[in-house]
Each structure stands twice: as C-alpha cells, then as structure tokens.
C-alpha cells in the first residue's frame, strides 16, 4: 500500500480525520490528523485495521500560540508500512486519552510528554516524574519556558578561562534573542 492509501484507509476505518503524506520522498509516511476525542480509537484502528502492530514513538510538538500536536508513529512489521497519527490539543489544560491499553510500550513516552510538555494522558497508570528532579518546576520543552542556562553562562559561548591559550577580552554579558531579563521571569517578579 502507498502512504496515500494507508492514510485513506485509516480515515475510512475511523470515519473521521484527514489524511496527508509526510515529506521524505520514497521514505514518506501516511499522516492522519484525527480529532482529539477519537485519538485512542484511531490508534486501535491502526493496529487492528492496518496491521500496525509495532508502537515506535509518541511525543508532542509545541505549536505556539495555538496548542500542541500529539504525534504517534506506528509500524506494521508484517506489511512494512507505517503511519503517523496526530491530534491537536488546546494550549490551556491539554489532555488526551492514554493509549497504554493498546500499546503498553507507550507508557514511557506518555510520561515523558507529560513531564516535558505538560500534556495529561487520561487513563495512564501513573504519570510519575521520569527525567527531571521532583523539585523541578515547569515544562522545559514548551516554547515559553525560559532556559536559565542560556542566561547563567555568557552567550554566545566563549570558552572558560584556562580552556584556551588565547585570552578572551572581557565583554558585557549578553542574553540570547528572546530570553527576558531574569527579573522578568515568571515567579521572580516583584
């Protein structure tokens, strides 16, 4: 099946969604955008109807200011084709159904996406912190998250003293484009 046929078949099985094709020439994949409320059903249909028996990965894309795209890549080990399933979520209180009932291997990916983007997965067995320390505040892969390390270390990345035989002239500290003054960061105003 071609990517276009795979996408059209998933839309037909689900009775909803919109199919397209990713870039990549001969490596293109079927891409199907589904309503968020039909996300888990779309994943089940891809498994049952398209033979996509292998869960590859799941993540989010911050589509500032609109919201988030949740993306999962599934693969058929028998038929040798794949499909990208996507759903759009609002920026405020983003949440979507967990797919761990269909693909238990998605649990780690959903935990990571929850931690890094702040997306909730209803029905997930435990969205415990995975990569960040418990005291960490915020979601570091959201575009509005301020990367403190960009301000703490001089930018653009001069070598530390002693790392080079050349001397670096002192210069005024610079902030990278788009990083506000630390006094303007959320929680530090006052």
Beta strands, then each sheet from edge to edge (+ up, - down):
strand 1: 18-21
strand 2: 30-34
strand 3: 54-63
strand 4: 67-76
strand 5: 81-90
strand 6: 95-97
strand 7: 120-122
sheet 1: 1+ 2- 5- 4+ 3-
sheet 2: 6+ 7+
end
